[in-house]
Amino acid sequence: QKEVEQNSGPLSVPEGAIASLNCTYSDRVSQSFFWYRQYSGKSPELIMSIYSNGDKEDGRFTAQLNKASQYVSLLIRDSQPSDSATYLCAVKGGGKSTFGDGTTLTVKP
Amino acid sequence: GAVVSQHPSWVICKSGTSVKIECRSLDFQATTMFWYRQFPKQSLMLMATSNEGSKATYEQGVEKDKFLINHASLTLSTLTVTSAHPEDSSFYICSMGLAGDYEQYFGPGTRLTVT
């Protein structure tokens, strides 16, 4: 079992819809959780960080963390074609990040 | 977010030569630096981590004599690929952050092609 698992994808949603990306992790001592967006041929870009249970909203993005269930998710509201990218979930503990394999999202106009 | 630059953005070199990649944080002092490699359509692979004042810690399977990492200062890290081979062709990405479990920020990456 991988340490960080994400939806296998690819995920396709119509423009304006809500895209839901999920991530589970195995290490209970993980302290910090991040979502990165990576466009094809580019490096990852940090879009959300979350450290405590609950929801955190930033514009169209909402991260949700449930440490008891070892689950973190990212919701993208009013999805736009420019949101089409691979989304990486990262879990950090002891100063070291573990990345999931990513979920590729396509938003169709 | 913090800004990390990386140079060069792409490089083509001949087999057997060495290539140096520079990574700089432009607006913060990074106590921890990471180097990743990513092959097409694959996930990020951590190569090594270096903390301020200490030598880099390499991940299992990464040859430290082949991939030389120098954490020169709180704003500069370099990766030198020595005696490059075609199989070293990849996308190399640096990342910098503060000590502990805080955010880390990625440079734009360097695409290395070894012919």
Interface residues (C-beta under 8 A of the other chain):
Chain A: Q31 S32 F34 Y36 K42 S43 P44 E45 L46 S49 L88 K92 G93 G94 G95 K96 S97 F99 G100 D101 G102
Chain B: G1 T32 F34 S43 L44 L46 T49 F91 I93 A99 G100 D101 Y102 E103 Q104 Y105 F106 G107 P108 G109
